[in-house]
Amino acid sequence: MATISANLQQVRGRIAAACARAGRPVESVTLLAVSKTFGTEAVRAAHAAGQRAFGENYVQEALAKIGALADLRRELEWHLIGPLQSNKTRPVAEAFDWVHAVDRLKIAQRLAEQRPPGLPPLQVCLQVNVSGEASKSGVAPAEVPALAHAVAALPRERLVLRGLMAIPEPAAEFDAQRRPHRALRELLLALRDQGLALDTLSMGMSADLEAAIAEGATIVRVGTAIFGTR
């Protein structure tokens, strides 16, 4: 698993360089290692190389992995970044630290109700369909303010709205990559102007993390560049 360690070092270097170009401190960006479809040995290798935050797309696969890595639970932060159906909210509320893809009030309400009282509040982001793709999950930008205010009003001891997440349409050119990330940042700033205390932009992946960081990403979700192709 030396490759995972080397890959992590390379990705961290890309993040540091992008932050330097954007005039941002490197600590302002969290690297989320997307470990979906990779086994526990890959997560352990990444952990051994200093990685702490891991992203998963599929609830059942993630729960099995979290259970198998129970010995590291205090050292790992688990993020659900894939779509969440309402019939799977309970195990997610019980097992995860973050949920990035909230796109309906019902999902947020169920997560808040089902978050065990002894755990810290669940940290959540709203997924925005920033490119308007029919195949993508997420809330239309025009619907985000109403949903954001409703989710922010839920009991904060159970659930805290942190910000916005998007999976923009892929683009080859840097300026084209920046545009949807800029739109998400502007949406976050508008919500702040409306009084919401938001601090998280979950955007940018292996192919476009530099563009996302240039536009203010605070979490970049990287899988392929760390673990290899699926």
Beta strands, then each sheet from edge to edge (+ up, - down):
strand 1: 30-34
strand 2: 53-56
strand 3: 77-80
strand 4: 98-102
strand 5: 122-127
strand 6: 159-165
strand 7: 200-202
strand 8: 219-222
sheet 1: 7+ 6+ 5+ 4+ 3+ 2+ 1+ 8+
end
